[in-house]
Protein backbone atom coordinates (compact mmCIF):
# COMPACT_ATOMS: atom_id res chain seq x y z
CA UNK A 1 0.00 0.00 0.00
CA UNK A 2 2.95 2.31 0.62
CA UNK A 3 4.21 1.70 -2.91
CA UNK A 4 0.73 2.05 -4.46
CA UNK A 5 -1.27 4.76 -2.64
CA UNK A 6 -4.39 4.10 -4.78
CA UNK A 7 -4.58 0.47 -3.72
CA UNK A 8 -7.55 -0.35 -1.48
CA UNK A 9 -7.75 -3.66 0.39
CA UNK A 10 -10.87 -5.25 1.84
CA UNK A 11 -9.92 -7.98 4.31
CA UNK A 12 -12.53 -10.63 5.08
CA UNK A 13 -11.72 -13.16 7.79
CA UNK A 14 -13.98 -16.17 7.56
CA UNK A 15 -14.03 -19.95 7.56
CA UNK A 16 -16.30 -19.71 4.52
CA UNK A 17 -14.37 -19.89 1.28
CA UNK A 18 -15.07 -17.02 -1.07
CA UNK A 19 -15.85 -18.26 -4.58
CA UNK A 20 -12.85 -17.04 -6.56
CA UNK A 21 -14.25 -18.50 -9.80
CA UNK A 22 -17.24 -16.16 -9.42
CA UNK A 23 -14.86 -13.33 -8.43
CA UNK A 24 -16.18 -12.91 -4.88
CA UNK A 25 -12.59 -12.02 -3.99
CA UNK A 26 -9.36 -11.42 -5.87
CA UNK A 27 -7.12 -13.43 -3.53
CA UNK A 28 -7.53 -15.99 -0.81
CA UNK A 29 -5.15 -17.50 1.69
CA UNK A 30 -6.47 -21.00 2.31
CA UNK A 31 -5.50 -24.09 4.22
CA UNK A 32 -6.54 -26.40 1.39
CA UNK A 33 -5.19 -26.46 -2.15
CA UNK A 34 -8.05 -25.62 -4.52
CA UNK A 35 -9.16 -28.13 -7.11
CA UNK A 36 -10.90 -25.80 -9.59
CA UNK A 37 -9.04 -25.66 -12.91
CA UNK A 38 -9.36 -21.87 -13.30
CA UNK A 39 -7.64 -21.13 -9.99
CA UNK A 40 -3.91 -20.73 -9.52
CA UNK A 41 -2.41 -21.73 -6.17
CA UNK A 42 1.01 -21.12 -4.70
CA UNK A 43 2.14 -22.94 -1.57
CA UNK A 44 3.07 -20.48 1.17
CA UNK A 45 4.27 -22.95 3.78
CA UNK A 46 3.20 -25.02 6.75
CA UNK A 47 1.02 -23.66 9.55
CA UNK A 48 1.54 -25.71 12.73
CA UNK A 49 -1.40 -26.03 15.12
CA UNK A 50 -1.64 -27.33 18.64
CA UNK A 51 -3.57 -27.15 21.86
CA UNK A 52 -2.88 -24.10 24.02
CA UNK A 53 -4.18 -22.62 27.25
CA UNK A 54 -3.60 -19.55 29.36
CA UNK A 55 -1.10 -20.23 32.17
CA UNK A 56 -3.66 -19.04 34.75
CA UNK A 57 -6.18 -21.62 33.51
CA UNK A 58 -3.60 -24.43 33.73
CA UNK A 59 -2.54 -23.29 37.22
CA UNK A 60 -6.18 -23.43 38.30
CA UNK A 61 -7.34 -26.58 36.46
CA UNK A 62 -4.11 -28.56 36.22
CA UNK A 63 -1.94 -29.54 33.27
CA UNK A 64 -3.03 -32.59 31.30
CA UNK A 65 -0.30 -35.21 30.88
CA UNK A 66 -2.17 -37.54 28.50
CA UNK A 67 -4.93 -37.05 25.93
CA UNK A 68 -7.31 -38.89 28.27
CA UNK A 69 -6.84 -36.08 30.82
CA UNK A 70 -8.56 -33.61 28.47
CA UNK A 71 -12.01 -34.86 29.55
CA UNK A 72 -11.42 -33.09 32.87
CA UNK A 73 -10.94 -29.71 31.14
CA UNK A 74 -12.99 -27.08 29.38
CA UNK A 75 -12.24 -27.64 25.71
CA UNK A 76 -12.87 -24.77 23.30
CA UNK A 77 -13.60 -25.43 19.63
CA UNK A 78 -15.97 -25.24 16.67
CA UNK A 79 -19.72 -25.65 16.94
CA UNK A 80 -21.13 -26.72 13.58
CA UNK A 81 -18.34 -26.12 11.05
CA UNK A 82 -17.96 -29.59 9.51
CA UNK A 83 -14.44 -28.94 8.19
CA UNK A 84 -13.14 -27.75 11.57
CA UNK A 85 -14.84 -30.62 13.41
CA UNK A 86 -13.40 -33.16 10.96
CA UNK A 87 -9.96 -31.60 11.42
CA UNK A 88 -10.19 -31.94 15.19
CA UNK A 89 -11.24 -35.56 14.91
CA UNK A 90 -8.55 -36.45 12.37
CA UNK A 91 -5.61 -34.52 13.79
CA UNK A 92 -6.40 -33.66 17.36
CA UNK A 93 -7.99 -36.86 18.51
CA UNK A 94 -11.12 -35.05 19.73
CA UNK A 95 -13.73 -37.39 18.28
CA UNK A 96 -16.81 -36.11 20.09
CA UNK A 97 -18.24 -32.61 19.51
CA UNK A 98 -19.90 -32.90 22.93
CA UNK A 99 -16.42 -32.89 24.50
CA UNK A 100 -16.15 -29.24 23.43
CA UNK A 101 -17.73 -27.39 26.32
CA UNK A 102 -17.31 -23.92 24.80
CA UNK A 103 -18.19 -23.88 21.10
CA UNK A 104 -18.10 -21.18 18.43
CA UNK A 105 -17.50 -21.33 14.71
CA UNK A 106 -15.65 -18.01 15.03
CA UNK A 107 -11.93 -18.71 15.37
CA UNK A 108 -11.48 -15.20 16.77
CA UNK A 109 -13.96 -16.06 19.55
CA UNK A 110 -12.16 -19.35 20.22
CA UNK A 111 -8.78 -17.61 20.48
CA UNK A 112 -10.26 -14.86 22.68
CA UNK A 113 -11.72 -17.52 24.97
CA UNK A 114 -8.35 -19.25 25.33
CA UNK A 115 -6.65 -15.87 25.93
CA UNK A 116 -9.21 -15.12 28.64
CA UNK A 117 -8.30 -18.33 30.46
CA UNK A 118 -11.62 -20.10 29.87
CA UNK A 119 -10.10 -23.39 28.72
CA UNK A 120 -7.93 -25.25 26.20
CA UNK A 121 -8.26 -24.71 22.46
CA UNK A 122 -6.58 -25.17 19.11
CA UNK A 123 -4.45 -22.21 18.05
CA UNK A 124 -1.92 -21.73 15.30
CA UNK A 125 1.54 -21.96 16.84
CA UNK A 126 2.61 -18.64 15.31
CA UNK A 127 -0.30 -16.85 16.95
CA UNK A 128 0.23 -18.59 20.29
CA UNK A 129 3.93 -17.67 20.28
CA UNK A 130 3.01 -13.98 20.24
CA UNK A 131 0.57 -14.27 23.14
CA UNK A 132 1.94 -13.76 26.63
CA UNK A 133 0.86 -16.39 29.08
CA UNK A 134 -0.20 -19.03 26.56
CA UNK A 135 1.34 -22.46 27.03
CA UNK A 136 1.25 -25.50 24.77
CA UNK A 137 -0.85 -28.39 26.04
CA UNK A 138 0.34 -31.93 25.28
CA UNK A 139 3.10 -30.75 22.92
CA UNK A 140 4.54 -33.59 20.90
CA UNK A 141 1.40 -35.65 21.57
CA UNK A 142 -1.38 -33.58 19.99
CA UNK A 143 -0.47 -31.26 17.15
CA UNK A 144 -0.60 -31.09 13.40
CA UNK A 145 0.20 -28.83 10.50
CA UNK A 146 -1.81 -27.45 7.59
CA UNK A 147 -0.47 -26.02 4.35
CA UNK A 148 -1.24 -22.38 3.52
CA UNK A 149 -1.92 -21.49 -0.12
CA UNK A 150 -2.21 -18.17 -1.94
CA UNK A 151 -5.05 -18.61 -4.42
CA UNK A 152 -6.33 -16.39 -7.23
CA UNK A 153 -8.26 -16.70 -10.47
CA UNK A 154 -6.06 -17.38 -13.51
CA UNK A 155 -7.52 -14.41 -15.43
CA UNK A 156 -6.88 -11.94 -12.61
CA UNK A 157 -3.17 -12.68 -12.32
CA UNK A 158 -2.68 -10.99 -15.69
CA UNK A 159 -3.92 -7.64 -14.35
CA UNK A 160 -0.89 -5.50 -13.38
CA UNK A 161 -2.09 -4.40 -9.92
CA UNK A 162 -3.33 -7.87 -9.02
CA UNK A 163 -0.02 -9.35 -10.22
CA UNK A 164 1.96 -6.85 -8.08
CA UNK A 165 -0.05 -7.66 -4.96
CA UNK A 166 0.16 -11.42 -5.63
CA UNK A 167 3.92 -11.19 -6.16
CA UNK A 168 4.29 -9.20 -2.94
CA UNK A 169 2.18 -11.67 -0.93
CA UNK A 170 4.02 -14.66 -2.40
CA UNK A 171 7.29 -13.27 -0.99
CA UNK A 172 6.14 -11.72 2.29
CA UNK A 173 3.75 -14.39 3.57
CA UNK A 174 6.16 -17.38 3.32
CA UNK A 175 8.87 -15.34 5.05
CA UNK A 176 6.49 -14.39 7.87
CA UNK A 177 5.24 -17.96 8.20
CA UNK A 178 8.81 -19.23 8.41
CA UNK A 179 9.54 -16.77 11.20
CA UNK A 180 6.38 -17.76 13.08
CA UNK A 181 5.16 -14.15 13.05
CA UNK A 182 2.05 -14.74 10.98
CA UNK A 183 -0.27 -17.71 10.66
CA UNK A 184 -3.23 -17.12 8.34
CA UNK A 185 -6.72 -18.20 9.25
CA UNK A 186 -8.29 -21.02 7.29
CA UNK A 187 -9.81 -18.74 4.73
CA UNK A 188 -8.63 -15.14 4.50
CA UNK A 189 -9.95 -13.41 1.43
CA UNK A 190 -8.73 -10.15 -0.03
CA UNK A 191 -10.13 -7.97 -2.75
CA UNK A 192 -7.82 -5.56 -4.56
CA UNK A 193 -9.69 -2.64 -6.03
Backbone as CSV, one residue per row, in Angstrom:
resi,resn,N_x,N_y,N_z,CA_x,CA_y,CA_z,C_x,C_y,C_z
1,UNK,0.831,-1.192,0.000,0.000,0.000,0.000,0.873,1.251,0.000
2,UNK,2.051,1.166,0.623,2.950,2.315,0.621,3.467,2.592,-0.785
3,UNK,3.712,1.539,-1.548,4.205,1.698,-2.914,3.105,2.097,-3.892
4,UNK,1.857,1.772,-3.569,0.731,2.050,-4.459,-0.382,2.724,-3.663
5,UNK,-0.319,4.052,-3.496,-1.272,4.764,-2.642,-2.734,4.633,-3.074
6,UNK,-3.002,4.256,-4.314,-4.393,4.105,-4.775,-4.954,2.713,-4.490
7,UNK,-4.139,1.825,-4.011,-4.583,0.469,-3.722,-5.488,0.472,-2.488
8,UNK,-6.631,-0.173,-2.615,-7.548,-0.350,-1.484,-7.679,-1.848,-1.239
9,UNK,-7.680,-2.255,0.031,-7.753,-3.662,0.393,-8.952,-3.863,1.300
10,UNK,-9.775,-4.834,0.970,-10.869,-5.252,1.839,-10.486,-6.620,2.372
11,UNK,-10.347,-6.742,3.681,-9.925,-7.980,4.314,-11.134,-8.647,4.948
12,UNK,-11.393,-9.879,4.550,-12.527,-10.629,5.077,-12.000,-11.890,5.741
13,UNK,-12.153,-11.982,7.052,-11.716,-13.159,7.794,-12.913,-14.068,8.022
14,UNK,-12.841,-15.276,7.463,-13.976,-16.173,7.556,-13.530,-17.599,7.310
15,UNK,-14.248,-18.543,7.885,-14.029,-19.946,7.556,-14.723,-20.322,6.263
16,UNK,-15.641,-19.473,5.800,-16.303,-19.709,4.524,-15.357,-19.318,3.400
17,UNK,-15.252,-20.173,2.407,-14.370,-19.890,1.276,-15.093,-19.024,0.259
18,UNK,-14.524,-17.860,-0.023,-15.074,-17.019,-1.074,-14.914,-17.758,-2.403
19,UNK,-15.886,-17.607,-3.273,-15.846,-18.261,-4.576,-15.005,-17.411,-5.521
20,UNK,-13.760,-17.808,-5.703,-12.854,-17.045,-6.563,-13.213,-17.193,-8.038
21,UNK,-13.822,-18.303,-8.411,-14.248,-18.496,-9.803,-15.316,-17.469,-10.148
22,UNK,-16.190,-17.172,-9.202,-17.244,-16.162,-9.415,-16.775,-14.760,-9.050
23,UNK,-15.505,-14.610,-8.727,-14.861,-13.327,-8.432,-15.408,-12.654,-7.177
24,UNK,-15.748,-13.470,-6.164,-16.178,-12.909,-4.884,-15.009,-12.272,-4.147
25,UNK,-13.799,-12.621,-4.541,-12.585,-12.022,-3.990,-11.486,-12.174,-5.035
26,UNK,-10.477,-11.341,-4.935,-9.358,-11.422,-5.872,-8.319,-12.433,-5.418
27,UNK,-8.114,-12.541,-4.114,-7.118,-13.431,-3.533,-7.752,-14.176,-2.368
28,UNK,-7.168,-15.297,-2.042,-7.527,-15.994,-0.810,-6.278,-16.663,-0.274
29,UNK,-6.171,-16.690,1.037,-5.154,-17.498,1.693,-5.940,-18.622,2.338
30,UNK,-5.677,-19.850,1.878,-6.467,-21.000,2.306,-5.589,-22.102,2.855
31,UNK,-6.203,-22.961,3.645,-5.499,-24.092,4.225,-5.679,-25.372,3.410
32,UNK,-6.376,-25.285,2.305,-6.545,-26.405,1.389,-6.200,-25.943,-0.014
33,UNK,-5.488,-26.779,-0.757,-5.194,-26.458,-2.148,-6.478,-26.575,-2.951
34,UNK,-6.807,-25.557,-3.747,-8.050,-25.618,-4.516,-7.949,-26.651,-5.640
35,UNK,-9.112,-27.140,-6.050,-9.158,-28.131,-7.115,-9.738,-27.575,-8.418
36,UNK,-10.307,-26.372,-8.383,-10.901,-25.804,-9.594,-9.798,-25.471,-10.598
37,UNK,-10.051,-25.826,-11.852,-9.044,-25.659,-12.908,-8.698,-24.199,-13.169
38,UNK,-9.601,-23.275,-12.958,-9.358,-21.869,-13.295,-8.646,-21.101,-12.190
39,UNK,-8.331,-21.789,-11.100,-7.639,-21.131,-9.995,-6.167,-21.510,-9.992
40,UNK,-5.351,-20.538,-9.619,-3.913,-20.729,-9.520,-3.565,-20.693,-8.032
41,UNK,-2.770,-21.656,-7.583,-2.408,-21.727,-6.172,-0.898,-21.802,-6.019
42,UNK,-0.399,-21.070,-5.041,1.014,-21.118,-4.704,1.134,-21.489,-3.234
43,UNK,1.929,-22.510,-2.949,2.135,-22.945,-1.572,2.929,-21.874,-0.827
44,UNK,2.403,-21.481,0.343,3.070,-20.478,1.169,3.910,-21.113,2.270
45,UNK,3.510,-22.280,2.742,4.268,-22.952,3.776,3.370,-23.603,4.801
46,UNK,3.978,-24.337,5.724,3.196,-25.017,6.754,2.735,-24.064,7.852
47,UNK,1.583,-24.394,8.420,1.023,-23.658,9.550,0.792,-24.673,10.670
48,UNK,1.718,-24.746,11.639,1.540,-25.708,12.730,0.441,-25.268,13.699
49,UNK,-0.327,-26.252,14.160,-1.402,-26.031,15.124,-1.190,-26.936,16.320
50,UNK,-1.701,-26.509,17.443,-1.636,-27.331,18.640,-2.654,-26.866,19.657
51,UNK,-2.705,-27.556,20.767,-3.570,-27.154,21.862,-2.805,-26.181,22.755
52,UNK,-3.501,-25.109,23.161,-2.884,-24.095,24.018,-3.892,-23.663,25.082
53,UNK,-3.351,-23.162,26.179,-4.183,-22.620,27.254,-3.424,-21.509,27.955
54,UNK,-4.179,-20.617,28.558,-3.603,-19.548,29.361,-2.978,-20.172,30.615
55,UNK,-1.811,-19.718,30.988,-1.105,-20.234,32.166,-2.008,-20.212,33.403
56,UNK,-2.780,-19.147,33.578,-3.661,-19.039,34.750,-4.700,-20.162,34.752
57,UNK,-5.224,-20.511,33.577,-6.183,-21.622,33.505,-5.509,-22.924,33.931
58,UNK,-4.310,-23.186,33.407,-3.598,-24.430,33.730,-3.209,-24.484,35.203
59,UNK,-2.850,-23.329,35.786,-2.537,-23.290,37.217,-3.768,-23.649,38.049
60,UNK,-4.925,-23.196,37.579,-6.177,-23.425,38.295,-6.720,-24.844,38.059
61,UNK,-6.692,-25.310,36.813,-7.343,-26.580,36.463,-6.386,-27.760,36.370
62,UNK,-5.098,-27.483,36.352,-4.111,-28.555,36.223,-3.678,-28.739,34.769
63,UNK,-2.500,-29.309,34.596,-1.941,-29.537,33.267,-2.158,-30.989,32.864
64,UNK,-2.844,-31.208,31.749,-3.030,-32.589,31.304,-1.694,-33.215,30.897
65,UNK,-1.509,-34.485,31.243,-0.298,-35.208,30.878,-0.538,-36.207,29.748
66,UNK,-1.797,-36.581,29.540,-2.172,-37.542,28.504,-3.440,-37.045,27.832
67,UNK,-3.686,-37.466,26.600,-4.929,-37.048,25.929,-6.174,-37.386,26.735
68,UNK,-6.152,-38.492,27.470,-7.313,-38.889,28.270,-7.634,-37.858,29.353
69,UNK,-6.637,-37.089,29.784,-6.844,-36.079,30.823,-7.682,-34.894,30.334
70,UNK,-7.823,-34.758,29.026,-8.560,-33.613,28.475,-10.037,-33.631,28.868
71,UNK,-10.597,-34.799,29.171,-12.013,-34.859,29.549,-12.289,-34.094,30.831
72,UNK,-11.265,-33.822,31.620,-11.419,-33.089,32.873,-11.311,-31.574,32.673
73,UNK,-11.170,-31.131,31.431,-10.935,-29.715,31.140,-12.037,-29.129,30.267
74,UNK,-12.107,-27.805,30.294,-12.986,-27.083,29.384,-12.254,-27.007,28.045
75,UNK,-12.822,-27.664,27.052,-12.245,-27.636,25.711,-13.029,-26.649,24.861
76,UNK,-12.297,-25.834,24.125,-12.869,-24.774,23.297,-12.671,-25.167,21.838
77,UNK,-13.737,-25.076,21.040,-13.605,-25.430,19.631,-14.818,-25.055,18.811
78,UNK,-14.885,-25.601,17.599,-15.968,-25.240,16.674,-17.311,-25.817,17.121
79,UNK,-18.366,-25.212,16.609,-19.720,-25.654,16.939,-20.289,-26.549,15.837
80,UNK,-20.460,-25.980,14.657,-21.125,-26.719,13.583,-20.305,-26.776,12.307
81,UNK,-19.164,-26.135,12.253,-18.335,-26.116,11.050,-17.816,-27.523,10.779
82,UNK,-18.331,-28.196,9.736,-17.957,-29.593,9.508,-16.471,-29.778,9.201
83,UNK,-15.856,-28.824,8.511,-14.439,-28.936,8.190,-13.596,-28.854,9.451
84,UNK,-13.894,-27.905,10.321,-13.140,-27.750,11.566,-13.346,-28.947,12.488
85,UNK,-14.570,-29.452,12.568,-14.839,-30.621,13.407,-14.119,-31.856,12.874
86,UNK,-14.107,-32.024,11.558,-13.396,-33.160,10.958,-11.896,-33.038,11.211
87,UNK,-11.373,-31.814,11.149,-9.959,-31.603,11.422,-9.598,-31.958,12.844
88,UNK,-10.442,-31.586,13.788,-10.188,-31.942,15.187,-10.186,-33.450,15.375
89,UNK,-11.155,-34.107,14.758,-11.242,-35.561,14.907,-10.040,-36.250,14.285
90,UNK,-9.636,-35.786,13.099,-8.550,-36.447,12.374,-7.181,-36.153,12.982
91,UNK,-6.952,-34.912,13.375,-5.611,-34.517,13.786,-5.460,-34.351,15.284
92,UNK,-6.526,-33.945,15.948,-6.399,-33.656,17.365,-6.896,-34.746,18.278
93,UNK,-7.508,-35.767,17.696,-7.989,-36.863,18.513,-9.242,-36.537,19.311
94,UNK,-9.889,-35.417,19.029,-11.122,-35.052,19.729,-12.293,-35.534,18.877
95,UNK,-12.748,-36.743,19.139,-13.735,-37.389,18.283,-15.161,-36.889,18.526
96,UNK,-15.441,-36.402,19.712,-16.812,-36.109,20.094,-17.025,-34.610,20.249
97,UNK,-17.928,-34.039,19.428,-18.244,-32.614,19.512,-18.713,-32.245,20.917
98,UNK,-19.391,-33.167,21.581,-19.902,-32.898,22.925,-18.772,-32.662,23.925
99,UNK,-17.560,-33.128,23.609,-16.416,-32.887,24.496,-16.027,-31.413,24.518
100,UNK,-16.448,-30.676,23.503,-16.151,-29.241,23.428,-17.191,-28.499,24.256
101,UNK,-16.786,-28.026,25.407,-17.731,-27.393,26.324,-17.987,-25.935,26.001
102,UNK,-17.091,-25.293,25.250,-17.310,-23.922,24.798,-17.126,-23.954,23.286
103,UNK,-18.222,-23.721,22.546,-18.192,-23.877,21.096,-18.564,-22.577,20.386
104,UNK,-17.806,-22.298,19.324,-18.102,-21.177,18.435,-17.440,-21.465,17.103
105,UNK,-18.118,-21.162,16.025,-17.503,-21.326,14.705,-16.614,-20.136,14.350
106,UNK,-16.550,-19.149,15.215,-15.650,-18.010,15.030,-14.300,-18.351,15.663
107,UNK,-13.263,-18.440,14.825,-11.933,-18.710,15.371,-11.460,-17.572,16.255
108,UNK,-11.852,-16.345,15.929,-11.485,-15.204,16.768,-12.074,-15.365,18.165
109,UNK,-13.320,-15.843,18.249,-13.956,-16.061,19.552,-13.271,-17.200,20.302
110,UNK,-12.867,-18.247,19.581,-12.162,-19.351,20.225,-10.834,-18.864,20.814
111,UNK,-10.073,-18.118,20.019,-8.780,-17.612,20.484,-8.976,-16.659,21.665
112,UNK,-9.977,-15.788,21.578,-10.256,-14.856,22.679,-10.618,-15.621,23.952
113,UNK,-11.347,-16.720,23.808,-11.722,-17.522,24.974,-10.503,-18.171,25.615
114,UNK,-9.587,-18.665,24.796,-8.347,-19.245,25.331,-7.529,-18.150,26.008
115,UNK,-7.390,-16.999,25.341,-6.651,-15.866,25.931,-7.219,-15.471,27.280
116,UNK,-8.547,-15.529,27.408,-9.215,-15.115,28.642,-9.099,-16.159,29.750
117,UNK,-8.490,-17.314,29.440,-8.302,-18.334,30.458,-9.523,-19.195,30.704
118,UNK,-10.400,-19.322,29.692,-11.618,-20.096,29.871,-11.424,-21.590,29.635
119,UNK,-10.321,-21.983,28.980,-10.102,-23.393,28.717,-8.963,-23.614,27.742
120,UNK,-8.967,-24.801,27.132,-7.935,-25.246,26.203,-8.517,-25.258,24.796
121,UNK,-7.769,-24.729,23.840,-8.263,-24.712,22.461,-7.135,-24.829,21.457
122,UNK,-7.526,-25.069,20.215,-6.576,-25.171,19.114,-6.229,-23.765,18.640
123,UNK,-4.930,-23.498,18.546,-4.450,-22.207,18.050,-3.252,-22.474,17.159
124,UNK,-3.107,-21.656,16.142,-1.922,-21.735,15.298,-0.706,-21.367,16.150
125,UNK,0.356,-22.150,16.003,1.541,-21.963,16.841,2.125,-20.558,16.706
126,UNK,2.095,-19.989,15.513,2.613,-18.639,15.314,1.833,-17.591,16.087
127,UNK,0.534,-17.773,16.177,-0.304,-16.851,16.953,-0.025,-17.045,18.440
128,UNK,0.010,-18.298,18.879,0.232,-18.589,20.293,1.588,-18.077,20.767
129,UNK,2.584,-18.127,19.900,3.928,-17.668,20.284,3.955,-16.174,20.589
130,UNK,3.037,-15.421,20.011,3.008,-13.978,20.240,2.130,-13.585,21.424
131,UNK,1.492,-14.551,22.038,0.566,-14.273,23.141,1.235,-14.556,24.475
132,UNK,1.358,-13.547,25.299,1.937,-13.756,26.625,1.023,-14.616,27.467
133,UNK,1.614,-15.564,28.161,0.860,-16.392,29.080,0.267,-17.643,28.472
134,UNK,0.322,-17.802,27.154,-0.199,-19.030,26.557,0.864,-20.108,26.605
135,UNK,0.439,-21.318,26.967,1.343,-22.459,27.030,0.814,-23.584,26.158
136,UNK,1.707,-24.333,25.527,1.248,-25.503,24.774,0.730,-26.578,25.724
137,UNK,-0.272,-27.296,25.272,-0.853,-28.391,26.035,-0.604,-29.680,25.255
138,UNK,-0.010,-30.646,25.892,0.342,-31.928,25.283,1.192,-31.756,24.022
139,UNK,2.236,-30.910,24.097,3.096,-30.751,22.920,3.790,-32.067,22.593
140,UNK,3.926,-32.346,21.330,4.537,-33.591,20.903,3.579,-34.769,20.929
141,UNK,2.408,-34.580,21.530,1.401,-35.646,21.574,0.226,-35.282,20.675
142,UNK,-0.291,-34.060,20.852,-1.377,-33.579,19.991,-0.887,-32.333,19.289
143,UNK,-0.882,-32.383,17.980,-0.470,-31.265,17.145,-0.461,-31.717,15.708
144,UNK,-0.595,-30.796,14.817,-0.598,-31.091,13.402,-0.257,-29.838,12.637
145,UNK,-0.167,-29.965,11.336,0.200,-28.833,10.501,-0.689,-28.821,9.262
146,UNK,-1.074,-27.644,8.832,-1.809,-27.452,7.588,-0.924,-26.678,6.622
147,UNK,-1.204,-26.779,5.362,-0.473,-26.018,4.349,-1.272,-24.767,3.997
148,UNK,-0.603,-23.631,3.929,-1.241,-22.375,3.516,-0.975,-22.173,2.030
149,UNK,-1.992,-21.711,1.327,-1.918,-21.493,-0.120,-2.426,-20.098,-0.464
150,UNK,-1.725,-19.417,-1.344,-2.210,-18.167,-1.936,-2.940,-18.564,-3.210
151,UNK,-4.203,-18.160,-3.320,-5.046,-18.611,-4.424,-5.649,-17.391,-5.118
152,UNK,-5.655,-17.425,-6.449,-6.332,-16.394,-7.225,-6.801,-16.978,-8.540
153,UNK,-7.728,-16.268,-9.174,-8.258,-16.696,-10.470,-7.194,-16.484,-11.534
154,UNK,-7.075,-17.437,-12.450,-6.063,-17.384,-13.505,-6.146,-16.094,-14.323
155,UNK,-7.357,-15.634,-14.630,-7.518,-14.413,-15.433,-7.031,-13.171,-14.684
156,UNK,-7.236,-13.134,-13.381,-6.879,-11.937,-12.608,-5.369,-11.749,-12.478
157,UNK,-4.620,-12.822,-12.514,-3.174,-12.676,-12.323,-2.507,-11.937,-13.470
158,UNK,-3.226,-11.736,-14.556,-2.682,-10.992,-15.685,-2.867,-9.470,-15.527
159,UNK,-3.712,-9.067,-14.596,-3.918,-7.638,-14.350,-2.725,-7.091,-13.575
160,UNK,-2.126,-5.983,-14.008,-0.886,-5.498,-13.382,-0.965,-5.297,-11.869
161,UNK,-2.020,-4.662,-11.362,-2.090,-4.401,-9.925,-2.287,-5.710,-9.153
162,UNK,-3.124,-6.590,-9.675,-3.334,-7.874,-9.020,-2.024,-8.660,-9.012
163,UNK,-1.303,-8.633,-10.129,-0.024,-9.345,-10.224,0.976,-8.799,-9.196
164,UNK,1.032,-7.454,-9.049,1.959,-6.851,-8.079,1.637,-7.290,-6.655
165,UNK,0.350,-7.270,-6.312,-0.049,-7.662,-4.959,0.228,-9.156,-4.750
166,UNK,-0.094,-9.981,-5.743,0.163,-11.422,-5.631,1.655,-11.694,-5.485
167,UNK,2.465,-11.008,-6.273,3.916,-11.187,-6.164,4.417,-10.786,-4.779
168,UNK,3.893,-9.677,-4.268,4.288,-9.204,-2.937,3.902,-10.233,-1.866
169,UNK,2.644,-10.698,-1.917,2.179,-11.666,-0.929,2.948,-12.981,-1.018
170,UNK,3.316,-13.384,-2.229,4.020,-14.657,-2.398,5.439,-14.615,-1.840
171,UNK,5.976,-13.414,-1.619,7.294,-13.272,-0.994,7.153,-13.037,0.514
172,UNK,6.262,-12.142,0.888,6.141,-11.723,2.286,5.511,-12.808,3.172
173,UNK,4.439,-13.424,2.715,3.750,-14.395,3.570,4.602,-15.623,3.893
174,UNK,5.303,-16.240,2.928,6.165,-17.376,3.316,7.262,-16.979,4.302
175,UNK,7.820,-15.800,4.123,8.865,-15.344,5.048,8.299,-15.160,6.450
176,UNK,7.109,-14.582,6.557,6.487,-14.391,7.869,6.089,-15.725,8.498
177,UNK,5.589,-16.638,7.680,5.237,-17.961,8.203,6.474,-18.673,8.732
178,UNK,7.563,-18.570,8.001,8.806,-19.234,8.406,9.335,-18.675,9.720
179,UNK,9.099,-17.400,9.962,9.544,-16.773,11.204,8.561,-16.985,12.343
180,UNK,7.386,-17.544,12.041,6.382,-17.756,13.079,5.677,-16.481,13.496
181,UNK,5.800,-15.424,12.695,5.164,-14.152,13.050,3.741,-14.044,12.555
182,UNK,3.396,-14.840,11.557,2.049,-14.741,10.985,1.569,-16.126,10.629
183,UNK,0.362,-16.459,11.054,-0.268,-17.707,10.659,-1.654,-17.370,10.164
184,UNK,-1.937,-17.507,8.864,-3.225,-17.116,8.341,-4.348,-18.003,8.827
185,UNK,-5.552,-17.462,8.884,-6.722,-18.205,9.254,-7.121,-19.067,8.075
186,UNK,-7.980,-20.097,8.338,-8.292,-21.016,7.289,-8.766,-20.413,5.994
187,UNK,-9.405,-19.294,5.999,-9.808,-18.736,4.726,-9.811,-17.225,4.855
188,UNK,-8.748,-16.590,4.465,-8.634,-15.138,4.497,-8.762,-14.673,3.071
189,UNK,-9.764,-13.868,2.797,-9.950,-13.410,1.430,-9.636,-11.940,1.332
190,UNK,-9.085,-11.552,0.197,-8.727,-10.149,-0.026,-9.270,-9.725,-1.387
191,UNK,-9.693,-8.489,-1.479,-10.134,-7.969,-2.746,-9.329,-6.714,-3.033
192,UNK,-8.581,-6.743,-4.119,-7.821,-5.561,-4.560,-8.726,-4.764,-5.461
193,UNK,-8.833,-3.478,-5.191,-9.693,-2.636,-6.034,-8.902,-1.510,-6.629
